[in-house]
Structures are given as structure tokens and as C-alpha cells.
Amino acid sequence: MLLMQDIWHHIHSLMPMRDAARVACLSRAFLHSWRCHPNLSLSWDTNHSGRLKVLELELDGISCRYLDSWLHIAVTAGIEELTLMPFRCKYNVTSSLFFDGVKKSIRYLELGFCTFRPTAELAPLRSLTSLHLCTVRITGDELECLLSKALALEQLVIVEGKEIILVKIPCVLQQLSYLEVYGCWRLQAVESKAPNLSSCFLSGEIRKVSLGETSRIKNLTLFRPNSVYYARAELSCTMPNLETLVLYSDEEVNTPILATKFLHLKHLFIDVVSGLSFSPSYDYFSLVSFLLASPSLETLYLNVTQQRMKHESVVGGSSHLRQMPEHQHCRLKSVKIIGFSSAKSLVELVCFILKNAVSL
């Protein structure tokens, strides 16, 4: 009998939740198996009892009073993944939700559209490797407190943290390799001392970025004004091992030609788009600086889309095009330009690429 129950439990664990729930209506034996289903994704009218490993809760219009009491029953020891999104419910996630049994097992935690005020009494989350906070009311100090309790953390994503002014990541996060921060409009600084950070996505007008041991960073995405200028002027010195660089900017100054190199950069994506038109003073030809500095570059993606081109045009204007000394690029194989126009400086850039990218 026990063997048969184990078989049913295993079969139910492999079924989609909806199918498992329907089968549970057929008999008491199936109902018992349903209660052992390890994964749960809920709407407000779903019912389930038993030990969970995965709980995805995205609710709209439920009473916070009922949600709080239900969560303290449903979130049991052994849970590994928890997604909690109480839309339009001013729910306050308390530290008591993470009691001893939960703190030892939970690996993935995603909170959204709620308030979380972790305190010093919060027990260490020893197994937590991935933390996602989306539109969560939490201060920078409270975030730092939370991070100090998650020493195994590998991924950190913060979206629209409206109360966060400073993101401070302590050095004790030895395993943290991925950081994503965007939509935090009050954010002024990101300071990380995590020694093994390798991938970063930063968006917003962040005044100060300090990423500690930056020589390990291989993938970087920046979404901010003058990101192209900043990348060329600063990153070739501070992040020498970059392999993929993604830059978004709605305003720019010309890119300087410098002696420093991106020796390992393979993939470069530049998006300089600004509403109807981009500044006519911007010199697209200055992007040659990246080609001169990146001998390993294989892929170049450039988006220069604009509805009204105000740059000097090669059509009806001067036929003289600027040139630079020949600089053969042996590895560049793929170039894609979106929004190509007759802007003279853009035509000059393309002519340089065609002349020097011998492997294109």
C-alpha cells in the first residue's frame, strides 16, 4: 500500500498543478497525493494544503488580513522557492514569515508590490541564492540588513525600489555574481564590495558607482545619460576584462580617443536614441574610438534611430569624408546598424568599418 502511495505521489509531483487538482477530485487516495504536490501557483480562489517546495502567489484584491494568516500556514519548513506578489494590497511581509525551517531551505525569493522591513532579528537565510525585489518598500539600510543575512546569495535584482537612496552590498557576499538595479528613481549610489561580481545591469541617473573588484566583471549593461562617453573614458581602465558591453543613452557627448584598451571585449551594443531627434552636435564618427580600442571585438550593434535627422547630411552637402589611418580589424564579423541615415558622421563611421573590418 505504501509503495502504491509513493507511486501516486511521484506521478502527481510531475503533473501540472491544474491537472493534479482535477485528479484529486476523483478519490480520497488522489486527494492525499494532491496535498503532497510540491509546486503551487495560486490565484485568490485556489485551495491547497500540504508541504510545499514551490509557491507562486500573485493575487489582486485579496484582504491582507486573510493573506497574512494563510501565508503563515502555507509557508512551511522545506519550501525552496517563494514568489509573493499581492497587487493592490498594502501587505507588510514580516520577518516572522522566515522561521527556522524556512530560513534553512528557501533558495529563491521574489517579492513584489509589498512592504518588507527586515530587522536585525531576522534569522540568517543560509540557502538563499536568488533575491528579486520588485516595487518593494524597503530602505537602503533595511536592504543591507537583509543582504547580510544571505551569505549564499548569487543573484540580486532590485526593480523600482522607491525608498532606496543607496545600494550597499557587503563583502561577505562571496558568491554574488549577478546584480541588476533599475527603476529606482531616488537612487544616488551603488557601492558593492562583493569580490566575485561578474555581471551587472545598472539603470538610472546614478551619481556614484563603485563595484569593488571590477577586474572580474565580464558583462555590463548601463542605461544612463552619457553612458557611451563614460564607458570609453572610465571602464577600459577599471574593467579590463569586459567581454560584453551594452550601453543605452538618450544624450551624449563625443567619445574620446584614448590609449587605453578593451582587450577582451567581444560584443558591443550601443543604443543612442532620443525621441524625435538626437543632438546634431553628436559626432557618430567618434565611435571609432571603440573599434581602435577593442582588438577582440566580434559583434557590433548600433541603434541610431531618430524620426528627424538634424545632423549634417552627405546629400547635398560637402562630399569630403574624414578618414583615419588604416587600422585593420581582424575579428569583427557582424555589424548591425538600426536607423541608418545620411548623417555625414554616420556615413564616415560605416566607411571606416567597411575599409578596416577584413573579416566582416
Contacts in CASP RR format, 6 or more apart in sequence:
PFRMAT RR
TARGET T0000
AUTHOR 0000-0000-0000
METHOD contacts of the structure
MODEL  1
MLLMQDIWHHIHSLMPMRDAARVACLSRAFLHSWRCHPNLSLSWDTNHSG
RLKVLELELDGISCRYLDSWLHIAVTAGIEELTLMPFRCKYNVTSSLFFD
GVKKSIRYLELGFCTFRPTAELAPLRSLTSLHLCTVRITGDELECLLSKA
LALEQLVIVEGKEIILVKIPCVLQQLSYLEVYGCWRLQAVESKAPNLSSC
FLSGEIRKVSLGETSRIKNLTLFRPNSVYYARAELSCTMPNLETLVLYSD
EEVNTPILATKFLHLKHLFIDVVSGLSFSPSYDYFSLVSFLLASPSLETL
YLNVTQQRMKHESVVGGSSHLRQMPEHQHCRLKSVKIIGFSSAKSLVELV
CFILKNAVSL
5 29 0 8 1.000
5 32 0 8 1.000
5 33 0 8 1.000
8 29 0 8 1.000
8 30 0 8 1.000
8 33 0 8 1.000
9 33 0 8 1.000
9 36 0 8 1.000
11 33 0 8 1.000
12 20 0 8 1.000
12 23 0 8 1.000
12 30 0 8 1.000
12 33 0 8 1.000
12 34 0 8 1.000
12 36 0 8 1.000
12 37 0 8 1.000
13 36 0 8 1.000
13 37 0 8 1.000
13 38 0 8 1.000
13 39 0 8 1.000
15 23 0 8 1.000
15 37 0 8 1.000
17 37 0 8 1.000
17 39 0 8 1.000
17 40 0 8 1.000
17 41 0 8 1.000
20 33 0 8 1.000
20 34 0 8 1.000
20 37 0 8 1.000
21 34 0 8 1.000
21 46 0 8 1.000
21 48 0 8 1.000
23 30 0 8 1.000
23 33 0 8 1.000
23 34 0 8 1.000
24 30 0 8 1.000
24 31 0 8 1.000
24 33 0 8 1.000
24 34 0 8 1.000
24 35 0 8 1.000
25 31 0 8 1.000
34 48 0 8 1.000
35 48 0 8 1.000
35 49 0 8 1.000
35 50 0 8 1.000
36 50 0 8 1.000
36 51 0 8 1.000
37 48 0 8 1.000
38 51 0 8 1.000
38 52 0 8 1.000
38 53 0 8 1.000
38 54 0 8 1.000
39 52 0 8 1.000
39 53 0 8 1.000
39 54 0 8 1.000
40 46 0 8 1.000
40 48 0 8 1.000
40 52 0 8 1.000
40 54 0 8 1.000
40 55 0 8 1.000
40 56 0 8 1.000
40 74 0 8 1.000
41 54 0 8 1.000
41 55 0 8 1.000
41 56 0 8 1.000
41 57 0 8 1.000
41 58 0 8 1.000
42 48 0 8 1.000
42 55 0 8 1.000
42 56 0 8 1.000
42 57 0 8 1.000
42 58 0 8 1.000
42 59 0 8 1.000
43 58 0 8 1.000
43 59 0 8 1.000
44 59 0 8 1.000
44 60 0 8 1.000
44 61 0 8 1.000
44 62 0 8 1.000
48 74 0 8 1.000
50 76 0 8 1.000
51 76 0 8 1.000
51 77 0 8 1.000
51 78 0 8 1.000
52 74 0 8 1.000
52 75 0 8 1.000
52 76 0 8 1.000
52 78 0 8 1.000
52 79 0 8 1.000
53 78 0 8 1.000
53 79 0 8 1.000
53 80 0 8 1.000
53 81 0 8 1.000
54 79 0 8 1.000
54 80 0 8 1.000
54 81 0 8 1.000
55 74 0 8 1.000
55 75 0 8 1.000
55 79 0 8 1.000
55 81 0 8 1.000
55 82 0 8 1.000
55 83 0 8 1.000
55 84 0 8 1.000
56 81 0 8 1.000
56 83 0 8 1.000
57 71 0 8 1.000
57 82 0 8 1.000
57 83 0 8 1.000
57 84 0 8 1.000
57 85 0 8 1.000
57 86 0 8 1.000
58 83 0 8 1.000
58 85 0 8 1.000
58 87 0 8 1.000
59 67 0 8 1.000
59 85 0 8 1.000
59 86 0 8 1.000
59 87 0 8 1.000
59 89 0 8 1.000
60 87 0 8 1.000
60 88 0 8 1.000
60 89 0 8 1.000
61 87 0 8 1.000
61 88 0 8 1.000
61 89 0 8 1.000
62 86 0 8 1.000
62 89 0 8 1.000
63 89 0 8 1.000
64 86 0 8 1.000
64 89 0 8 1.000
64 90 0 8 1.000
64 91 0 8 1.000
64 92 0 8 1.000
67 86 0 8 1.000
67 89 0 8 1.000
67 91 0 8 1.000
68 91 0 8 1.000
71 84 0 8 1.000
71 97 0 8 1.000
72 96 0 8 1.000
72 97 0 8 1.000
75 82 0 8 1.000
75 97 0 8 1.000
75 102 0 8 1.000
76 101 0 8 1.000
76 102 0 8 1.000
77 99 0 8 1.000
77 100 0 8 1.000
77 101 0 8 1.000
77 102 0 8 1.000
77 104 0 8 1.000
77 105 0 8 1.000
78 101 0 8 1.000
78 102 0 8 1.000
78 104 0 8 1.000
78 105 0 8 1.000
78 106 0 8 1.000
79 102 0 8 1.000
79 105 0 8 1.000
79 106 0 8 1.000
80 105 0 8 1.000
80 106 0 8 1.000
80 107 0 8 1.000
80 108 0 8 1.000
80 127 0 8 1.000
81 106 0 8 1.000
81 107 0 8 1.000
81 108 0 8 1.000
81 109 0 8 1.000
82 106 0 8 1.000
82 108 0 8 1.000
82 109 0 8 1.000
82 110 0 8 1.000
83 108 0 8 1.000
83 110 0 8 1.000
84 93 0 8 1.000
84 110 0 8 1.000
84 111 0 8 1.000
84 112 0 8 1.000
84 114 0 8 1.000
85 110 0 8 1.000
85 111 0 8 1.000
85 112 0 8 1.000
85 113 0 8 1.000
85 114 0 8 1.000
85 134 0 8 1.000
86 112 0 8 1.000
86 113 0 8 1.000
86 114 0 8 1.000
87 113 0 8 1.000
88 113 0 8 1.000
89 113 0 8 1.000
89 114 0 8 1.000
90 114 0 8 1.000
90 115 0 8 1.000
91 114 0 8 1.000
91 115 0 8 1.000
92 114 0 8 1.000
92 115 0 8 1.000
92 116 0 8 1.000
92 117 0 8 1.000
93 111 0 8 1.000
93 114 0 8 1.000
93 115 0 8 1.000
93 116 0 8 1.000
94 117 0 8 1.000
95 117 0 8 1.000
95 118 0 8 1.000
95 119 0 8 1.000
95 121 0 8 1.000
95 122 0 8 1.000
95 123 0 8 1.000
98 106 0 8 1.000
98 122 0 8 1.000
98 123 0 8 1.000
98 125 0 8 1.000
99 123 0 8 1.000
100 123 0 8 1.000
103 123 0 8 1.000
103 124 0 8 1.000
103 125 0 8 1.000
103 126 0 8 1.000
103 127 0 8 1.000
104 126 0 8 1.000
104 127 0 8 1.000
105 127 0 8 1.000
106 125 0 8 1.000
106 127 0 8 1.000
106 128 0 8 1.000
107 127 0 8 1.000
107 128 0 8 1.000
107 129 0 8 1.000
107 130 0 8 1.000
108 128 0 8 1.000
108 129 0 8 1.000
108 130 0 8 1.000
109 125 0 8 1.000
109 128 0 8 1.000
109 130 0 8 1.000
109 131 0 8 1.000
109 132 0 8 1.000
110 131 0 8 1.000
110 132 0 8 1.000
110 133 0 8 1.000
110 134 0 8 1.000
111 132 0 8 1.000
111 133 0 8 1.000
111 134 0 8 1.000
111 136 0 8 1.000
112 133 0 8 1.000
112 134 0 8 1.000
112 135 0 8 1.000
112 136 0 8 1.000
113 134 0 8 1.000
113 135 0 8 1.000
113 136 0 8 1.000
114 136 0 8 1.000
114 137 0 8 1.000
115 136 0 8 1.000
115 137 0 8 1.000
115 138 0 8 1.000
116 133 0 8 1.000
116 136 0 8 1.000
116 137 0 8 1.000
116 138 0 8 1.000
116 142 0 8 1.000
116 146 0 8 1.000
117 138 0 8 1.000
117 142 0 8 1.000
118 138 0 8 1.000
118 142 0 8 1.000
118 145 0 8 1.000
118 146 0 8 1.000
118 149 0 8 1.000
119 145 0 8 1.000
120 145 0 8 1.000
122 145 0 8 1.000
122 146 0 8 1.000
122 149 0 8 1.000
123 149 0 8 1.000
124 149 0 8 1.000
124 150 0 8 1.000
124 151 0 8 1.000
125 149 0 8 1.000
125 150 0 8 1.000
125 152 0 8 1.000
126 151 0 8 1.000
126 152 0 8 1.000
127 152 0 8 1.000
128 150 0 8 1.000
128 152 0 8 1.000
128 153 0 8 1.000
129 152 0 8 1.000
129 153 0 8 1.000
129 154 0 8 1.000
129 155 0 8 1.000
129 175 0 8 1.000
130 153 0 8 1.000
130 154 0 8 1.000
130 155 0 8 1.000
131 146 0 8 1.000
131 150 0 8 1.000
131 153 0 8 1.000
131 155 0 8 1.000
131 156 0 8 1.000
131 157 0 8 1.000
132 155 0 8 1.000
132 157 0 8 1.000
132 159 0 8 1.000
133 143 0 8 1.000
133 157 0 8 1.000
133 158 0 8 1.000
133 159 0 8 1.000
133 161 0 8 1.000
134 157 0 8 1.000
134 159 0 8 1.000
134 160 0 8 1.000
135 159 0 8 1.000
135 160 0 8 1.000
135 161 0 8 1.000
135 162 0 8 1.000
136 161 0 8 1.000
137 161 0 8 1.000
137 162 0 8 1.000
137 163 0 8 1.000
138 146 0 8 1.000
138 161 0 8 1.000
138 163 0 8 1.000
138 164 0 8 1.000
139 163 0 8 1.000
139 164 0 8 1.000
139 165 0 8 1.000
140 163 0 8 1.000
140 164 0 8 1.000
140 165 0 8 1.000
140 166 0 8 1.000
140 167 0 8 1.000
140 168 0 8 1.000
143 158 0 8 1.000
143 164 0 8 1.000
143 167 0 8 1.000
143 168 0 8 1.000
144 168 0 8 1.000
144 169 0 8 1.000
144 170 0 8 1.000
147 153 0 8 1.000
147 156 0 8 1.000
147 169 0 8 1.000
147 170 0 8 1.000
147 173 0 8 1.000
148 170 0 8 1.000
148 172 0 8 1.000
150 173 0 8 1.000
151 172 0 8 1.000
151 173 0 8 1.000
151 174 0 8 1.000
151 175 0 8 1.000
152 175 0 8 1.000
153 173 0 8 1.000
153 175 0 8 1.000
153 176 0 8 1.000
154 175 0 8 1.000
154 176 0 8 1.000
154 177 0 8 1.000
154 178 0 8 1.000
155 176 0 8 1.000
155 177 0 8 1.000
155 178 0 8 1.000
156 169 0 8 1.000
156 176 0 8 1.000
156 178 0 8 1.000
156 179 0 8 1.000
156 180 0 8 1.000
157 178 0 8 1.000
157 180 0 8 1.000
157 181 0 8 1.000
158 164 0 8 1.000
158 167 0 8 1.000
158 180 0 8 1.000
158 181 0 8 1.000
158 182 0 8 1.000
158 184 0 8 1.000
159 180 0 8 1.000
159 182 0 8 1.000
159 183 0 8 1.000
159 184 0 8 1.000
160 182 0 8 1.000
160 183 0 8 1.000
160 184 0 8 1.000
161 183 0 8 1.000
161 184 0 8 1.000
161 186 0 8 1.000
161 187 0 8 1.000
162 184 0 8 1.000
162 185 0 8 1.000
162 186 0 8 1.000
163 186 0 8 1.000
164 184 0 8 1.000
164 186 0 8 1.000
164 187 0 8 1.000
165 186 0 8 1.000
165 187 0 8 1.000
165 188 0 8 1.000
165 189 0 8 1.000
166 187 0 8 1.000
166 188 0 8 1.000
166 189 0 8 1.000
166 190 0 8 1.000
166 191 0 8 1.000
167 181 0 8 1.000
167 184 0 8 1.000
167 187 0 8 1.000
167 189 0 8 1.000
167 190 0 8 1.000
167 191 0 8 1.000
167 192 0 8 1.000
168 191 0 8 1.000
168 192 0 8 1.000
169 176 0 8 1.000
169 179 0 8 1.000
169 190 0 8 1.000
169 191 0 8 1.000
169 192 0 8 1.000
169 193 0 8 1.000
169 194 0 8 1.000
170 193 0 8 1.000
170 194 0 8 1.000
171 193 0 8 1.000
171 194 0 8 1.000
171 195 0 8 1.000
173 194 0 8 1.000
174 194 0 8 1.000
174 195 0 8 1.000
174 196 0 8 1.000
175 196 0 8 1.000
176 192 0 8 1.000
176 194 0 8 1.000
176 196 0 8 1.000
176 197 0 8 1.000
177 196 0 8 1.000
177 197 0 8 1.000
177 198 0 8 1.000
177 199 0 8 1.000
178 197 0 8 1.000
178 198 0 8 1.000
178 199 0 8 1.000
178 200 0 8 1.000
179 190 0 8 1.000
179 192 0 8 1.000
179 194 0 8 1.000
179 197 0 8 1.000
179 199 0 8 1.000
179 200 0 8 1.000
179 201 0 8 1.000
179 202 0 8 1.000
180 200 0 8 1.000
180 201 0 8 1.000
181 187 0 8 1.000
181 190 0 8 1.000
181 201 0 8 1.000
181 202 0 8 1.000
181 203 0 8 1.000
182 201 0 8 1.000
182 202 0 8 1.000
182 203 0 8 1.000
182 204 0 8 1.000
182 223 0 8 1.000
183 203 0 8 1.000
183 204 0 8 1.000
184 204 0 8 1.000
185 204 0 8 1.000
187 204 0 8 1.000
187 206 0 8 1.000
188 206 0 8 1.000
188 207 0 8 1.000
188 208 0 8 1.000
189 206 0 8 1.000
189 207 0 8 1.000
189 208 0 8 1.000
189 209 0 8 1.000
189 210 0 8 1.000
190 202 0 8 1.000
190 206 0 8 1.000
190 208 0 8 1.000
190 209 0 8 1.000
190 210 0 8 1.000
190 211 0 8 1.000
191 208 0 8 1.000
191 210 0 8 1.000
192 210 0 8 1.000
192 211 0 8 1.000
192 212 0 8 1.000
193 212 0 8 1.000
194 212 0 8 1.000
195 212 0 8 1.000
195 213 0 8 1.000
195 216 0 8 1.000
196 213 0 8 1.000
196 216 0 8 1.000
197 211 0 8 1.000
197 212 0 8 1.000
197 213 0 8 1.000
197 216 0 8 1.000
197 217 0 8 1.000
198 216 0 8 1.000
198 217 0 8 1.000
198 218 0 8 1.000
198 219 0 8 1.000
199 217 0 8 1.000
199 218 0 8 1.000
199 219 0 8 1.000
199 220 0 8 1.000
200 211 0 8 1.000
200 217 0 8 1.000
200 219 0 8 1.000
200 220 0 8 1.000
200 221 0 8 1.000
201 220 0 8 1.000
201 221 0 8 1.000
201 223 0 8 1.000
202 209 0 8 1.000
202 220 0 8 1.000
202 221 0 8 1.000
202 222 0 8 1.000
202 223 0 8 1.000
202 224 0 8 1.000
203 221 0 8 1.000
203 222 0 8 1.000
203 223 0 8 1.000
203 224 0 8 1.000
203 248 0 8 1.000
204 223 0 8 1.000
204 224 0 8 1.000
205 224 0 8 1.000
205 225 0 8 1.000
206 224 0 8 1.000
211 217 0 8 1.000
214 238 0 8 1.000
214 239 0 8 1.000
215 239 0 8 1.000
215 240 0 8 1.000
215 241 0 8 1.000
216 241 0 8 1.000
217 239 0 8 1.000
217 241 0 8 1.000
217 242 0 8 1.000
218 241 0 8 1.000
218 242 0 8 1.000
218 243 0 8 1.000
218 244 0 8 1.000
218 264 0 8 1.000
219 242 0 8 1.000
219 243 0 8 1.000
219 244 0 8 1.000
220 235 0 8 1.000
220 239 0 8 1.000
220 242 0 8 1.000
220 244 0 8 1.000
220 245 0 8 1.000
220 246 0 8 1.000
221 246 0 8 1.000
221 247 0 8 1.000
221 248 0 8 1.000
222 230 0 8 1.000
222 231 0 8 1.000
222 246 0 8 1.000
222 247 0 8 1.000
222 248 0 8 1.000
223 248 0 8 1.000
223 249 0 8 1.000
224 230 0 8 1.000
224 248 0 8 1.000
224 249 0 8 1.000
225 249 0 8 1.000
225 250 0 8 1.000
225 251 0 8 1.000
225 252 0 8 1.000
226 249 0 8 1.000
226 251 0 8 1.000
226 252 0 8 1.000
226 253 0 8 1.000
227 247 0 8 1.000
227 248 0 8 1.000
227 249 0 8 1.000
228 247 0 8 1.000
228 249 0 8 1.000
228 252 0 8 1.000
228 255 0 8 1.000
228 270 0 8 1.000
228 272 0 8 1.000
228 287 0 8 1.000
229 252 0 8 1.000
229 253 0 8 1.000
229 254 0 8 1.000
229 255 0 8 1.000
229 256 0 8 1.000
231 245 0 8 1.000
231 247 0 8 1.000
232 255 0 8 1.000
232 256 0 8 1.000
232 258 0 8 1.000
232 289 0 8 1.000
232 290 0 8 1.000
232 293 0 8 1.000
233 256 0 8 1.000
233 258 0 8 1.000
235 242 0 8 1.000
235 245 0 8 1.000
235 262 0 8 1.000
236 258 0 8 1.000
236 260 0 8 1.000
236 261 0 8 1.000
236 262 0 8 1.000
236 293 0 8 1.000
237 260 0 8 1.000
240 262 0 8 1.000
240 263 0 8 1.000
240 264 0 8 1.000
241 264 0 8 1.000
242 262 0 8 1.000
242 264 0 8 1.000
242 265 0 8 1.000
243 264 0 8 1.000
243 265 0 8 1.000
243 266 0 8 1.000
243 267 0 8 1.000
244 265 0 8 1.000
244 266 0 8 1.000
244 267 0 8 1.000
244 269 0 8 1.000
245 262 0 8 1.000
245 265 0 8 1.000
245 267 0 8 1.000
245 268 0 8 1.000
245 269 0 8 1.000
246 269 0 8 1.000
246 271 0 8 1.000
247 268 0 8 1.000
247 269 0 8 1.000
247 270 0 8 1.000
247 271 0 8 1.000
248 271 0 8 1.000
249 271 0 8 1.000
249 272 0 8 1.000
250 272 0 8 1.000
250 273 0 8 1.000
250 274 0 8 1.000
250 275 0 8 1.000
251 274 0 8 1.000
251 279 0 8 1.000
252 272 0 8 1.000
252 278 0 8 1.000
252 279 0 8 1.000
252 282 0 8 1.000
253 282 0 8 1.000
254 282 0 8 1.000
254 283 0 8 1.000
254 286 0 8 1.000
255 286 0 8 1.000
255 287 0 8 1.000
255 289 0 8 1.000
255 290 0 8 1.000
256 286 0 8 1.000
256 289 0 8 1.000
257 286 0 8 1.000
257 288 0 8 1.000
257 289 0 8 1.000
257 292 0 8 1.000
258 289 0 8 1.000
258 293 0 8 1.000
260 293 0 8 1.000
261 293 0 8 1.000
261 294 0 8 1.000
261 295 0 8 1.000
262 290 0 8 1.000
262 293 0 8 1.000
262 294 0 8 1.000
262 296 0 8 1.000
262 297 0 8 1.000
263 294 0 8 1.000
263 295 0 8 1.000
263 296 0 8 1.000
264 296 0 8 1.000
265 294 0 8 1.000
265 296 0 8 1.000
265 297 0 8 1.000
266 296 0 8 1.000
266 297 0 8 1.000
266 298 0 8 1.000
266 299 0 8 1.000
267 297 0 8 1.000
267 298 0 8 1.000
267 299 0 8 1.000
268 290 0 8 1.000
268 294 0 8 1.000
268 297 0 8 1.000
268 299 0 8 1.000
268 300 0 8 1.000
268 301 0 8 1.000
269 301 0 8 1.000
270 287 0 8 1.000
270 290 0 8 1.000
270 301 0 8 1.000
270 302 0 8 1.000
270 303 0 8 1.000
271 302 0 8 1.000
271 303 0 8 1.000
272 278 0 8 1.000
272 282 0 8 1.000
272 303 0 8 1.000
272 304 0 8 1.000
273 303 0 8 1.000
273 304 0 8 1.000
273 305 0 8 1.000
273 306 0 8 1.000
274 306 0 8 1.000
275 306 0 8 1.000
275 307 0 8 1.000
276 306 0 8 1.000
276 307 0 8 1.000
276 308 0 8 1.000
277 306 0 8 1.000
277 307 0 8 1.000
277 308 0 8 1.000
277 309 0 8 1.000
277 310 0 8 1.000
278 304 0 8 1.000
278 306 0 8 1.000
278 310 0 8 1.000
278 311 0 8 1.000
280 310 0 8 1.000
280 311 0 8 1.000
280 312 0 8 1.000
282 311 0 8 1.000
282 345 0 8 1.000
283 345 0 8 1.000
284 304 0 8 1.000
284 311 0 8 1.000
284 343 0 8 1.000
284 345 0 8 1.000
284 346 0 8 1.000
284 348 0 8 1.000
284 349 0 8 1.000
285 322 0 8 1.000
285 345 0 8 1.000
285 346 0 8 1.000
285 348 0 8 1.000
285 349 0 8 1.000
285 352 0 8 1.000
286 345 0 8 1.000
287 302 0 8 1.000
287 349 0 8 1.000
288 324 0 8 1.000
288 349 0 8 1.000
288 352 0 8 1.000
290 297 0 8 1.000
291 297 0 8 1.000
291 300 0 8 1.000
291 327 0 8 1.000
291 329 0 8 1.000
291 332 0 8 1.000
291 352 0 8 1.000
291 353 0 8 1.000
291 356 0 8 1.000
292 327 0 8 1.000
295 329 0 8 1.000
295 330 0 8 1.000
295 331 0 8 1.000
296 331 0 8 1.000
297 329 0 8 1.000
297 331 0 8 1.000
297 332 0 8 1.000
298 331 0 8 1.000
298 332 0 8 1.000
298 333 0 8 1.000
298 334 0 8 1.000
299 332 0 8 1.000
299 333 0 8 1.000
299 334 0 8 1.000
299 335 0 8 1.000
300 332 0 8 1.000
300 334 0 8 1.000
300 335 0 8 1.000
300 336 0 8 1.000
300 353 0 8 1.000
301 335 0 8 1.000
301 336 0 8 1.000
301 338 0 8 1.000
302 335 0 8 1.000
302 336 0 8 1.000
302 337 0 8 1.000
302 338 0 8 1.000
303 337 0 8 1.000
303 338 0 8 1.000
303 339 0 8 1.000
304 337 0 8 1.000
304 338 0 8 1.000
304 339 0 8 1.000
304 340 0 8 1.000
304 341 0 8 1.000
304 343 0 8 1.000
304 346 0 8 1.000
305 338 0 8 1.000
305 339 0 8 1.000
306 339 0 8 1.000
306 341 0 8 1.000
309 341 0 8 1.000
309 342 0 8 1.000
309 343 0 8 1.000
311 341 0 8 1.000
311 343 0 8 1.000
311 344 0 8 1.000
311 345 0 8 1.000
311 346 0 8 1.000
312 318 0 8 1.000
312 343 0 8 1.000
312 344 0 8 1.000
312 345 0 8 1.000
313 341 0 8 1.000
313 342 0 8 1.000
313 343 0 8 1.000
313 344 0 8 1.000
314 321 0 8 1.000
314 342 0 8 1.000
314 343 0 8 1.000
314 344 0 8 1.000
314 347 0 8 1.000
315 342 0 8 1.000
317 344 0 8 1.000
318 344 0 8 1.000
321 344 0 8 1.000
321 347 0 8 1.000
321 348 0 8 1.000
321 351 0 8 1.000
322 348 0 8 1.000
323 348 0 8 1.000
323 351 0 8 1.000
323 352 0 8 1.000
324 352 0 8 1.000
326 355 0 8 1.000
326 356 0 8 1.000
327 356 0 8 1.000
328 356 0 8 1.000
328 358 0 8 1.000
329 356 0 8 1.000
329 357 0 8 1.000
329 358 0 8 1.000
329 359 0 8 1.000
330 358 0 8 1.000
330 359 0 8 1.000
331 359 0 8 1.000
332 353 0 8 1.000
332 357 0 8 1.000
332 359 0 8 1.000
332 360 0 8 1.000
333 359 0 8 1.000
333 360 0 8 1.000
334 360 0 8 1.000
335 353 0 8 1.000
335 357 0 8 1.000
335 360 0 8 1.000
337 346 0 8 1.000
337 350 0 8 1.000
340 346 0 8 1.000
340 350 0 8 1.000
353 360 0 8 1.000
354 360 0 8 1.000
END
